[in-house]
Amino acid sequence: MALVLSVPRSYDNQQVQDPLHAPYQGHFRPSCHDTRERAEIALTEDLYIDGTTIRSRAARRRIKWRSNAEKFGASAEADIQEGVNALLGQVENGDSTDDNNVGHVTYSKEEARRIADSIEQRAQEEGLKKVRGKITAIRNACDRKEAHDKTLEQCAGRCGVAPTDPDCGIMHAKEDGYEGRATPNYNVQIATQNQYVTNYGAYDSAEDKSIAMYFVDTYVEENGVRPSAVVEDAGYGCEEIYVGLEQRQIEAVVKYPNYDAESARRSVKPGQYDKFAFRLSADESTLICPAGHLMRVIRTEEAYTRSGFRSDSTVMTCDHCNGCPFRDKCILTKNKRGEIHRKLGNIREEQKAKARLDLTENQKKLKRRSLEPEPVFGQLKHNHGYTRFRHFGKARVTMDLGFVFMALNILKLHKNIEKSA
């Protein structure tokens, strides 16, 4: 059976508002329920989550960067202040029609335009000369400042924005191959069971960690049940994910970044320096160095993730470096201040995660993860060539994904029915 991944063009001119109430929900949700009734999936069992980047329809070269908007916005602001002060200084006794402007340190865009309009009117009435150029320069600077402020508002803390699709994110894509530059993309997250897509979402952040818990909450909200476990790769492993899943009473079968390296590397001989041997103390308030000395805490630096989760960084040093056999190789001596920065909460959660991941049943889940969401992305992007969205805006992109993943689920169900026949 041939499958054509296309979206009905009748939706192109419709106003799609909230993605949770978009027309696609009337199609994708029932398809998941039908799959569940056929015993193909069980929403309360293990959930396999992964993400990929899909290119936005926005032009790749027309990106407005936040750094440029900040720099040129400041330049436009300086031109406004300089122009207003020069204009007021040129007019005899300042602007007599605007006494409330006396004593201003800075002028807003609205005030600058009002002053320019007032002096222009006065120039026409009194025949003032050589003010038209300054008035035009002030208005142009106000227009530039307004455009850069709009760009900063659209960026909303992101590094840049695509003018034709402000909802997408500027990020690197593995298969983009576009001179190594960041381009407009969406970070598409999916949850699968038996290679059926149960939930999905499109996000503007390239960091999986910052959106993972929101995606899990969306799964629970839409399906009304909690999965028994969440299985993810090392790109998700951090304190925020481990703590969040524990609070939601969901088992976290999630690798942390160094898990595979720690499992594969050789054991260190006694008396040999190991830079990975820094471990938590008994009270979990500091670290113990590879030589066995308790490190001293200098200060704790408050830090937050992009999603607002607090994950403090602890700055430590060691007072027993003199005469230490590892002094020449220790990472502390390579630091000018003799300090190291570590997130103790992250180390604590990684130790708990390692104990879970080393269990036999969880090792099987980790092996199965490569057979769950990744084949779905391969089917979507490689087999069907779906590597770029057809619409602008997150609402329409989410609608598009609803039809696409519904089609993939139907195709998977059809193949399973043929096999069992």
Backbone hydrogen bonds in HBPLUS format (Angstrom, degrees):
<---DONOR---> <-ACCEPTOR-->    atom                        ^
c    i                          cat <-CA-CA->   ^        H-A-AA   ^      H-
h    n   atom  resd res      DA  || num        DHA   H-A  angle D-A-AA Bond
n    s   type  num  typ     dist DA aas  dist angle  dist       angle   num
A0011-TYR N   A0008-PRO O   3.31 MM   3  6.16 171.8  2.32 119.6 121.9     1
A0012-ASP N   A0009-ARG O   3.00 MM   3  5.36 159.8  2.04 112.2 118.7     2
A0014-GLN N   A0011-TYR O   3.21 MM   3  5.20 166.8  2.23 107.2 110.9     3
A0021-HIS N   A0018-ASP O   2.91 MM   3  5.42 153.6  1.98 116.8 125.2     4
A0022-ALA N   A0019-PRO O   3.30 MM   3  4.90 169.8  2.31  98.9 101.3     5
A0025-GLN N   A0022-ALA O   3.12 MM   3  5.96 153.7  2.19 124.6 129.9     6
A0026-GLY N   A0023-PRO O   3.07 MM   3  5.70 145.5  2.19 115.1 123.3     7
A0027-HIS N   A0024-TYR O   2.86 MM   3  5.28 158.9  1.90 113.4 120.6     8
A0028-PHE N   A0024-TYR O   2.90 MM   4  6.12 168.7  1.92 169.3 171.5     9
A0031-SER N   A0027-HIS O   3.39 MM   4  6.50 150.2  2.48 139.3 147.4    10
A0032-CYS N   A0028-PHE O   3.12 MM   4  6.47 146.2  2.24 150.3 159.3    11
A0032-CYS N   A0029-ARG O   3.05 MM   3  5.23 123.6  2.39 101.6 115.5    12
A0033-HIS N   A0029-ARG O   3.06 MM   4  6.43 155.6  2.12 152.3 159.5    13
A0034-ASP N   A0030-PRO O   2.89 MM   4  6.13 155.1  1.95 149.8 156.0    14
A0035-THR N   A0031-SER O   3.09 MM   4  6.29 153.6  2.16 138.8 145.7    15
A0036-ARG N   A0032-CYS O   2.92 MM   4  6.20 150.4  2.01 146.0 154.4    16
A0037-GLU N   A0033-HIS O   2.90 MM   4  6.15 154.2  1.97 148.1 154.8    17
A0038-ARG N   A0034-ASP O   3.11 MM   4  6.35 138.2  2.29 140.5 151.0    18
A0040-GLU N   A0035-THR O   3.12 MM   5  5.58 159.6  2.17 167.5 162.1    19
A0039-ALA N   A0036-ARG O   2.95 MM   3  5.09 154.5  2.02 110.7 114.0    20
A0045-GLU N   A0042-ALA O   3.07 MM   3  5.69 168.8  2.08 123.5 126.1    21
A0228-SER N   A0044-THR O   2.99 MM 184  5.78 124.5  2.31 112.8 123.3    22
A0047-LEU N   A0229-ALA O   2.82 MM 182  6.10 155.5  1.88 149.9 157.9    23
A0231-VAL N   A0047-LEU O   2.82 MM 184  6.09 166.7  1.83 166.2 168.4    24
A0048-TYR N   A0192-THR O   3.29 MM 144  5.30 166.5  2.31 153.7 154.3    25
A0192-THR N   A0048-TYR O   2.86 MM 144  5.30 157.9  1.91 146.7 153.6    26
A0049-ILE N   A0231-VAL O   3.18 MM 182  6.37 165.9  2.20 162.5 165.6    27
A0050-ASP N   A0190-ILE O   3.22 MM 140  5.85 154.7  2.29 156.2 163.4    28
A0190-ILE N   A0050-ASP O   3.00 MM 140  5.85 164.8  2.02 171.6 176.2    29
A0052-THR N   A0188-VAL O   2.94 MM 136  5.37 147.7  2.05 142.2 152.3    30
A0188-VAL N   A0052-THR O   2.76 MM 136  5.37 153.0  1.83 175.4 174.0    31
A0054-ILE N   A0186-TYR O   3.02 MM 132  5.44 157.9  2.07 151.8 158.8    32
A0186-TYR N   A0054-ILE O   2.89 MM 132  5.44 158.3  1.94 149.7 156.1    33
A0055-ARG N   A0387-THR O   3.17 MM 332  6.20 144.1  2.30 145.9 139.3    34
A0389-PHE N   A0055-ARG O   2.96 MM 334  6.36 161.7  1.99 170.9 171.8    35
A0056-SER N   A0184-PRO O   3.01 MM 128  5.48 175.2  2.01 128.1 129.3    36
A0063-ILE N   A0061-ARG O   3.05 MM   2  5.76 131.2  2.30 103.8  90.2    37
A0064-LYS N   A0161-VAL O   2.91 MM  97  5.37 171.2  1.91 166.8 163.8    38
A0161-VAL N   A0064-LYS O   2.86 MM  97  5.37 149.4  1.95 145.2 155.4    39
A0069-ALA N   A0065-TRP O   3.06 MM   4  6.36 158.2  2.10 148.5 155.1    40
A0066-ARG N   A0159-CYS O   2.86 MM  93  5.39 173.7  1.86 136.1 137.6    41
A0070-GLU N   A0066-ARG O   2.85 MM   4  6.11 155.1  1.91 153.9 160.4    42
A0071-LYS N   A0067-SER O   2.98 MM   4  6.17 160.3  2.02 144.6 150.1    43
A0072-PHE N   A0068-ASN O   2.83 MM   4  5.94 174.0  1.84 158.6 159.6    44
A0073-GLY N   A0069-ALA O   2.82 MM   4  5.52 138.0  2.00 130.3 142.4    45
A0074-ALA N   A0070-GLU O   3.06 MM   4  6.12 152.7  2.14 138.0 144.1    46
A0075-SER N   A0071-LYS O   3.09 MM   4  6.42 149.0  2.19 140.5 149.5    47
A0076-ALA N   A0072-PHE O   2.90 MM   4  6.10 154.5  1.97 141.6 147.9    48
A0077-GLU N   A0073-GLY O   2.92 MM   4  6.14 151.4  2.01 143.3 151.5    49
A0078-ALA N   A0074-ALA O   2.98 MM   4  6.23 154.1  2.05 144.4 150.8    50
A0079-ASP N   A0075-SER O   2.99 MM   4  6.29 150.8  2.08 143.9 152.1    51
A0080-ILE N   A0076-ALA O   2.95 MM   4  6.23 147.3  2.05 144.5 153.3    52
A0081-GLN N   A0077-GLU O   3.09 MM   4  6.42 166.9  2.11 154.0 155.5    53
A0082-GLU N   A0078-ALA O   2.93 MM   4  6.06 166.7  1.94 150.9 155.3    54
A0083-GLY N   A0079-ASP O   2.82 MM   4  5.77 157.2  1.87 141.5 148.6    55
A0084-VAL N   A0080-ILE O   2.92 MM   4  6.06 165.2  1.94 154.3 157.9    56
A0085-ASN N   A0081-GLN O   3.05 MM   4  6.14 168.4  2.06 148.6 152.3    57
A0086-ALA N   A0082-GLU O   2.95 MM   4  6.05 155.4  2.01 143.9 151.2    58
A0087-LEU N   A0083-GLY O   2.87 MM   4  6.00 154.9  1.93 145.2 152.5    59
A0088-LEU N   A0084-VAL O   2.88 MM   4  6.08 166.9  1.90 156.1 159.3    60
A0089-GLY N   A0085-ASN O   2.92 MM   4  5.98 146.6  2.04 138.5 148.2    61
A0090-GLN N   A0086-ALA O   2.98 MM   4  6.13 137.6  2.17 138.8 149.1    62
A0091-VAL N   A0087-LEU O   3.23 MM   4  6.50 153.4  2.31 147.6 153.2    63
A0094-GLY N   A0091-VAL O   3.05 MM   3  5.20 144.5  2.18 138.8 130.2    64
A0098-ASP N   A0095-ASP O   2.95 MM   3  5.40 164.4  1.97 117.0 122.0    65
A0101-ASN N   A0098-ASP O   3.28 MM   3  5.81 168.0  2.29 114.6 118.1    66
A0102-VAL N   A0099-ASP O   3.23 MM   3  5.76 167.2  2.25 115.0 118.9    67
A0104-HIS N   A0101-ASN O   3.27 MM   3  5.76 158.3  2.32 135.6 133.4    68
A0112-ALA N   A0108-SER O   2.90 MM   4  6.10 159.5  1.94 151.3 157.2    69
A0113-ARG N   A0109-LYS O   2.96 MM   4  6.18 160.6  1.99 149.5 154.3    70
A0114-ARG N   A0110-GLU O   2.97 MM   4  6.14 157.4  2.02 145.6 152.4    71
A0115-ILE N   A0111-GLU O   2.90 MM   4  6.11 157.7  1.95 150.2 155.8    72
A0116-ALA N   A0112-ALA O   2.96 MM   4  6.16 159.8  2.00 147.1 152.9    73
A0117-ASP N   A0113-ARG O   2.88 MM   4  6.12 161.8  1.92 152.0 156.6    74
A0118-SER N   A0114-ARG O   2.93 MM   4  6.07 157.8  1.97 145.0 151.6    75
A0119-ILE N   A0115-ILE O   2.94 MM   4  6.13 164.9  1.96 153.7 157.0    76
A0120-GLU N   A0116-ALA O   2.92 MM   4  6.01 149.8  2.01 143.6 152.5    77
A0121-GLN N   A0117-ASP O   3.02 MM   4  6.24 158.5  2.07 147.2 152.0    78
A0122-ARG N   A0118-SER O   3.01 MM   4  6.27 154.6  2.08 142.5 150.2    79
A0123-ALA N   A0119-ILE O   2.76 MM   4  5.91 148.5  1.85 144.3 153.0    80
A0124-GLN N   A0120-GLU O   3.10 MM   4  6.38 150.3  2.19 144.7 151.3    81
A0125-GLU N   A0121-GLN O   3.12 MM   4  6.39 149.7  2.21 142.9 151.1    82
A0126-GLU N   A0122-ARG O   2.79 MM   4  5.89 164.1  1.82 155.7 159.7    83
A0127-GLY N   A0123-ALA O   2.74 MM   4  5.06 125.2  2.04 130.9 140.3    84
A0128-LEU N   A0123-ALA O   3.13 MM   5  4.40 131.1  2.39 110.8 121.8    85
A0135-ILE N   A0131-VAL O   2.96 MM   4  6.18 157.4  2.01 154.3 161.2    86
A0136-THR N   A0132-ARG O   2.98 MM   4  6.21 161.4  2.01 151.8 156.3    87
A0137-ALA N   A0133-GLY O   2.99 MM   4  6.18 155.2  2.05 144.7 151.6    88
A0138-ILE N   A0134-LYS O   2.97 MM   4  6.19 153.0  2.05 146.3 152.9    89
A0139-ARG N   A0135-ILE O   3.09 MM   4  6.37 162.5  2.12 150.4 154.6    90
A0140-ASN N   A0136-THR O   2.95 MM   4  6.17 159.7  1.99 150.5 156.2    91
A0141-ALA N   A0137-ALA O   2.95 MM   4  6.10 157.0  2.01 145.0 151.4    92
A0142-CYS N   A0138-ILE O   2.94 MM   4  6.20 151.6  2.02 147.3 155.3    93
A0143-ASP N   A0139-ARG O   2.98 MM   4  6.26 153.4  2.05 146.7 153.7    94
A0144-ARG N   A0140-ASN O   2.95 MM   4  6.24 158.2  2.00 150.0 155.7    95
A0145-LYS N   A0141-ALA O   2.89 MM   4  6.07 162.2  1.93 147.9 153.1    96
A0146-GLU N   A0142-CYS O   2.94 MM   4  6.10 155.1  2.00 145.4 152.0    97
A0147-ALA N   A0143-ASP O   3.01 MM   4  6.25 154.2  2.08 146.3 152.9    98
A0148-HIS N   A0144-ARG O   2.98 MM   4  6.25 161.5  2.02 155.2 159.6    99
A0149-ASP N   A0145-LYS O   2.93 MM   4  6.08 153.5  2.00 146.4 154.2   100
A0150-LYS N   A0146-GLU O   3.02 MM   4  6.20 148.3  2.12 141.1 149.2   101
A0151-THR N   A0147-ALA O   3.09 MM   4  6.40 150.4  2.18 142.2 150.0   102
A0152-LEU N   A0148-HIS O   3.01 MM   4  6.31 158.7  2.06 148.8 153.8   103
A0153-GLU N   A0149-ASP O   2.97 MM   4  6.19 149.8  2.06 142.8 151.3   104
A0154-GLN N   A0150-LYS O   2.95 MM   4  6.21 152.3  2.02 146.4 153.7   105
A0155-CYS N   A0151-THR O   2.88 MM   4  6.14 147.6  1.98 146.9 156.5   106
A0156-ALA N   A0152-LEU O   3.23 MM   4  6.44 152.8  2.30 144.0 148.9   107
A0158-ARG N   A0155-CYS O   2.87 MM   3  4.95 164.0  1.90 114.1 118.4   108
A0165-ASP N   A0162-ALA O   3.03 MM   3  5.31 142.8  2.17 110.2 121.3   109
A0168-CYS N   A0165-ASP O   3.28 MM   3  6.02 158.9  2.33 121.3 125.5   110
A0169-GLY N   A0185-ASN O   2.94 MM  16  5.51 155.4  2.00 168.7 166.6   111
A0185-ASN N   A0169-GLY O   2.81 MM  16  5.51 170.5  1.82 170.0 172.0   112
A0171-MET N   A0183-THR O   3.05 MM  12  5.61 157.5  2.10 154.2 147.0   113
A0183-THR N   A0171-MET O   2.99 MM  12  5.61 156.9  2.05 142.9 136.5   114
A0176-ASP N   A0173-ALA O   3.29 MM   3  5.13 155.8  2.35  98.2 105.3   115
A0181-ARG N   A0178-TYR O   3.05 MM   3  5.97 174.6  2.05 130.2 132.0   116
A0187-ASN N   A0203-TYR O   2.86 MM  16  5.02 171.3  1.86 151.1 151.5   117
A0203-TYR N   A0187-ASN O   2.95 MM  16  5.02 151.8  2.03 126.9 136.0   118
A0189-GLN N   A0201-GLY O   2.86 MM  12  5.28 157.6  1.91 153.2 160.2   119
A0201-GLY N   A0189-GLN O   2.91 MM  12  5.28 134.1  2.13 149.5 154.1   120
A0191-ALA N   A0199-ASN O   2.94 MM   8  5.21 153.7  2.01 145.9 143.8   121
A0198-THR N   A0191-ALA O   2.80 MM   7  5.63 166.0  1.82 156.9 161.7   122
A0193-GLN N   A0196-TYR O   3.01 MM   3  5.29 146.7  2.13 140.2 150.1   123
A0196-TYR N   A0193-GLN O   2.94 MM   3  5.29 159.7  1.98 113.4 120.2   124
A0211-ILE N   A0208-ASP O   3.26 MM   3  5.59 150.2  2.35 107.3 115.4   125
A0212-ALA N   A0208-ASP O   3.05 MM   4  5.89 124.6  2.37 151.7 165.3   126
A0215-PHE N   A0211-ILE O   3.02 MM   4  6.20 151.1  2.10 148.3 156.4   127
A0216-VAL N   A0212-ALA O   2.97 MM   4  6.31 153.0  2.04 149.0 156.5   128
A0217-ASP N   A0213-MET O   2.94 MM   4  6.14 160.5  1.97 147.9 153.1   129
A0218-THR N   A0214-TYR O   2.98 MM   4  6.20 146.0  2.10 140.2 149.5   130
A0219-TYR N   A0215-PHE O   3.03 MM   4  6.35 149.5  2.13 144.2 151.9   131
A0220-VAL N   A0216-VAL O   3.05 MM   4  6.41 161.1  2.09 153.8 157.6   132
A0221-GLU N   A0217-ASP O   2.93 MM   4  6.08 158.1  1.98 146.6 153.0   133
A0222-GLU N   A0218-THR O   2.94 MM   4  6.03 162.5  1.97 150.3 154.3   134
A0223-ASN N   A0219-TYR O   3.02 MM   4  6.00 156.8  2.07 148.6 154.8   135
A0224-GLY N   A0220-VAL O   2.79 MM   4  5.30 137.1  1.97 135.6 145.0   136
A0251-GLU N   A0228-SER O   3.22 MM  23  6.33 161.6  2.26 140.3 137.1   137
A0230-VAL N   A0251-GLU O   2.92 MM  21  6.31 157.2  1.97 173.9 176.5   138
A0253-VAL N   A0230-VAL O   2.95 MM  23  5.83 151.8  2.03 152.9 160.1   139
A0232-GLU N   A0253-VAL O   3.19 MM  21  6.62 151.5  2.28 137.0 142.6   140
A0236-TYR N   A0233-ASP O   3.19 MM   3  6.10 172.0  2.20 125.1 127.5   141
A0237-GLY N   A0234-ALA O   3.28 MM   3  5.14 144.7  2.41  97.3 106.9   142
A0242-TYR N   A0238-CYS O   3.17 MM   4  6.46 172.2  2.17 160.3 162.0   143
A0243-VAL N   A0239-GLU O   2.93 MM   4  5.96 172.3  1.94 157.3 159.9   144
A0244-GLY N   A0240-GLU O   2.96 MM   4  5.87 154.6  2.02 137.1 145.3   145
A0245-LEU N   A0241-ILE O   2.95 MM   4  6.06 165.0  1.98 153.6 156.4   146
A0246-GLU N   A0242-TYR O   3.08 MM   4  6.18 153.9  2.15 141.9 149.6   147
A0247-GLN N   A0243-VAL O   2.95 MM   4  6.16 155.0  2.01 149.7 156.0   148
A0248-ARG N   A0244-GLY O   3.18 MM   4  6.38 138.0  2.37 136.2 147.1   149
A0248-ARG N   A0245-LEU O   3.18 MM   3  5.01 125.6  2.50  90.1 104.2   150
A0250-ILE N   A0245-LEU O   2.89 MM   5  5.11 170.1  1.90 151.9 152.5   151
A0249-GLN N   A0246-GLU O   3.10 MM   3  4.96 161.0  2.14 102.8 107.2   152
A0259-TYR N   A0256-TYR O   3.04 MM   3  5.49 169.6  2.05 129.6 130.6   153
A0262-GLU N   A0258-ASN O   2.90 MM   4  6.00 158.3  1.94 152.2 157.8   154
A0263-SER N   A0259-TYR O   2.99 MM   4  6.18 150.7  2.08 147.0 155.3   155
A0264-ALA N   A0260-ASP O   3.02 MM   4  6.13 142.1  2.17 143.1 152.2   156
A0265-ARG N   A0261-ALA O   3.05 MM   4  5.96 146.1  2.17 146.9 153.5   157
A0272-GLN N   A0269-LYS O   3.15 MM   3  5.60 148.0  2.26 140.0 137.9   158
A0277-ALA N   A0274-ASP O   3.05 MM   3  5.37 162.1  2.08 117.5 119.2   159
A0279-ARG N   A0288-ILE O   3.17 MM   9  5.34 158.0  2.22 143.3 147.2   160
A0288-ILE N   A0279-ARG O   2.69 MM   9  5.34 149.8  1.78 155.3 165.5   161
A0281-SER N   A0286-THR O   3.01 MM   5  5.72 152.5  2.09 150.6 144.7   162
A0284-GLU N   A0281-SER O   3.07 MM   3  4.94 155.1  2.13 101.2 108.8   163
A0295-MET N   A0287-LEU O   3.01 MM   8  5.68 170.3  2.02 169.8 167.7   164
A0289-CYS N   A0293-HIS O   2.95 MM   4  5.43 159.0  2.00 157.5 155.1   165
A0292-GLY N   A0289-CYS O   2.83 MM   3  5.31 163.7  1.86 121.4 126.4   166
A0296-ARG N   A0317-THR O   2.71 MM  21  5.38 151.6  1.79 165.3 171.0   167
A0317-THR N   A0296-ARG O   2.93 MM  21  5.38 153.0  2.00 148.4 157.1   168
A0298-ILE N   A0315-VAL O   2.78 MM  17  5.56 162.3  1.82 152.2 157.7   169
A0315-VAL N   A0299-ARG O   2.89 MM  16  5.41 173.6  1.90 165.3 166.8   170
A0301-GLU N   A0313-SER O   2.70 MM  12  5.11 165.2  1.72 170.3 166.4   171
A0313-SER N   A0301-GLU O   2.88 MM  12  5.11 165.2  1.90 156.3 157.3   172
A0311-SER N   A0303-ALA O   2.86 MM   8  5.43 156.9  1.91 138.0 145.7   173
A0305-THR N   A0309-PHE O   2.80 MM   4  5.22 154.6  1.86 144.7 152.9   174
A0308-GLY N   A0305-THR O   3.04 MM   3  5.18 160.5  2.08 106.6 112.7   175
A0314-THR N   A0342-ARG O   2.76 MM  28  5.39 169.9  1.77 153.9 152.4   176
A0342-ARG N   A0314-THR O   3.02 MM  28  5.39 164.9  2.04 148.8 152.1   177
A0316-MET N   A0340-ILE O   3.00 MM  24  5.53 163.4  2.02 158.0 162.8   178
A0340-ILE N   A0316-MET O   3.00 MM  24  5.53 149.2  2.10 148.8 157.2   179
A0324-CYS N   A0321-CYS O   3.09 MM   3  5.18 165.3  2.11 124.1 123.7   180
A0327-ARG N   A0324-CYS O   3.21 MM   3  5.32 163.7  2.24 114.8 115.2   181
A0329-LYS N   A0326-PHE O   3.09 MM   3  5.48 134.0  2.31 108.6 120.8   182
A0330-CYS N   A0326-PHE O   2.84 MM   4  5.68 133.0  2.06 158.6 173.4   183
A0335-ASN N   A0332-LEU O   3.21 MM   3  5.40 150.8  2.30 101.4 110.0   184
A0338-GLY N   A0335-ASN O   3.02 MM   3  4.92 145.0  2.14  98.1 109.0   185
A0346-ASN N   A0343-LYS O   3.09 MM   3  5.37 123.1  2.43 101.9 115.5   186
A0347-ILE N   A0343-LYS O   3.12 MM   4  6.51 155.1  2.19 150.5 157.7   187
A0348-ARG N   A0344-LEU O   2.91 MM   4  6.12 159.9  1.95 151.2 156.5   188
A0349-GLU N   A0345-GLY O   3.07 MM   4  6.25 161.1  2.11 145.3 149.7   189
A0350-GLU N   A0346-ASN O   2.94 MM   4  6.11 146.9  2.06 143.5 153.0   190
A0351-GLN N   A0347-ILE O   3.08 MM   4  6.34 150.0  2.17 147.2 154.0   191
A0352-LYS N   A0348-ARG O   3.25 MM   4  6.61 156.8  2.31 145.5 151.1   192
A0353-ALA N   A0349-GLU O   2.88 MM   4  6.08 154.0  1.95 143.3 151.3   193
A0354-LYS N   A0350-GLU O   2.89 MM   4  6.09 152.4  1.97 146.8 153.1   194
A0355-ALA N   A0351-GLN O   3.31 MM   4  6.57 156.5  2.37 144.1 148.9   195
A0356-ARG N   A0352-LYS O   3.22 MM   4  6.58 149.7  2.32 144.7 152.7   196
A0357-LEU N   A0353-ALA O   2.78 MM   4  6.00 165.8  1.80 158.2 162.5   197
A0358-ASP N   A0354-LYS O   3.03 MM   4  6.04 145.5  2.15 146.2 152.9   198
A0359-LEU N   A0356-ARG O   3.17 MM   3  5.63 161.4  2.20 112.1 117.9   199
A0363-GLN N   A0359-LEU O   2.98 MM   4  6.25 142.7  2.12 149.3 160.5   200
A0364-LYS N   A0360-THR O   3.20 MM   4  6.54 148.3  2.30 145.9 153.3   201
A0365-LYS N   A0361-GLU O   3.24 MM   4  6.55 146.4  2.35 134.3 143.0   202
A0366-LEU N   A0362-ASN O   2.98 MM   4  6.25 152.3  2.06 144.8 151.6   203
A0367-LYS N   A0363-GLN O   3.10 MM   4  6.36 152.5  2.18 143.3 150.1   204
A0368-ARG N   A0364-LYS O   2.97 MM   4  6.19 148.6  2.07 142.5 151.5   205
A0369-ARG N   A0365-LYS O   3.00 MM   4  6.18 131.6  2.24 140.1 152.3   206
A0371-LEU N   A0368-ARG O   2.79 MM   3  5.18 150.4  1.88 112.3 122.5   207
A0372-GLU N   A0369-ARG O   3.17 MM   3  5.17 166.3  2.19 106.3 109.9   208
A0376-VAL N   A0373-PRO O   3.08 MM   3  5.21 122.9  2.42  99.4 114.4   209
A0377-PHE N   A0373-PRO O   3.12 MM   4  6.53 155.0  2.19 154.3 160.8   210
A0378-GLY N   A0374-GLU O   2.94 MM   4  6.22 153.2  2.02 149.1 157.5   211
A0379-GLN N   A0375-PRO O   2.84 MM   4  6.03 154.5  1.91 144.7 150.9   212
A0380-LEU N   A0376-VAL O   2.92 MM   4  6.13 153.5  1.99 144.5 152.3   213
A0381-LYS N   A0377-PHE O   2.84 MM   4  5.90 178.5  1.84 156.6 157.1   214
A0382-HIS N   A0378-GLY O   2.95 MM   4  5.20 139.8  2.11 126.2 138.8   215
A0383-ASN N   A0378-GLY O   3.16 MM   5  6.63 159.0  2.20 153.9 160.3   216
A0384-HIS N   A0379-GLN O   3.21 MM   5  6.37 134.0  2.43 142.7 154.4   217
A0386-TYR N   A0380-LEU O   3.05 MM   6  5.72 159.5  2.09 145.9 144.7   218
A0387-THR N   A0385-GLY O   3.13 MM   2  5.75 121.1  2.49 107.3  91.4   219
A0397-VAL N   A0393-GLY O   2.99 MM   4  6.16 156.2  2.05 150.2 157.9   220
A0398-THR N   A0394-LYS O   2.83 MM   4  5.93 161.3  1.87 151.4 155.7   221
A0399-MET N   A0395-ALA O   3.04 MM   4  6.25 151.5  2.12 140.2 148.3   222
A0400-ASP N   A0396-ARG O   2.88 MM   4  6.11 157.1  1.93 146.7 152.6   223
A0401-LEU N   A0397-VAL O   2.96 MM   4  6.28 159.1  2.00 150.6 155.7   224
A0402-GLY N   A0398-THR O   3.03 MM   4  6.25 145.3  2.16 141.4 150.7   225
A0402-GLY N   A0399-MET O   3.10 MM   3  5.08 120.2  2.48  93.2 108.3   226
A0403-PHE N   A0399-MET O   3.33 MM   4  6.78 154.0  2.41 152.5 156.2   227
A0404-VAL N   A0400-ASP O   3.10 MM   4  6.38 162.7  2.13 150.9 156.2   228
A0405-PHE N   A0401-LEU O   2.87 MM   4  5.95 178.5  1.87 159.0 159.3   229
A0406-MET N   A0402-GLY O   3.07 MM   4  6.04 146.9  2.18 137.0 146.6   230
A0407-ALA N   A0403-PHE O   2.98 MM   4  6.17 151.6  2.06 143.6 150.8   231
A0408-LEU N   A0404-VAL O   3.00 MM   4  6.38 153.1  2.08 147.5 155.1   232
A0409-ASN N   A0405-PHE O   2.95 MM   4  6.11 155.9  2.01 144.3 150.4   233
A0410-ILE N   A0406-MET O   3.00 MM   4  6.25 156.1  2.05 146.5 152.9   234
A0411-LEU N   A0407-ALA O   2.93 MM   4  6.15 158.0  1.98 147.9 154.2   235
A0412-LYS N   A0408-LEU O   2.93 MM   4  6.13 158.7  1.98 147.7 153.3   236
A0413-LEU N   A0409-ASN O   2.89 MM   4  6.08 160.6  1.92 148.7 154.2   237
A0414-HIS N   A0410-ILE O   2.85 MM   4  6.02 156.1  1.91 148.6 155.3   238
A0415-LYS N   A0411-LEU O   3.06 MM   4  6.31 157.1  2.12 147.3 152.6   239
A0416-ASN N   A0412-LYS O   3.05 MM   4  6.31 157.2  2.10 148.7 154.9   240
A0417-ILE N   A0413-LEU O   2.94 MM   4  6.16 153.2  2.01 148.9 156.2   241
A0418-GLU N   A0414-HIS O   3.00 MM   4  6.25 155.1  2.06 146.1 152.8   242
A0419-LYS N   A0415-LYS O   2.99 MM   4  6.25 150.6  2.07 145.0 152.8   243
A0420-SER N   A0416-ASN O   3.04 MM   4  6.24 154.7  2.10 145.2 151.4   244
A0421-ALA N   A0417-ILE O   3.04 MM   4  6.07 122.4  2.39 138.7 152.6   245
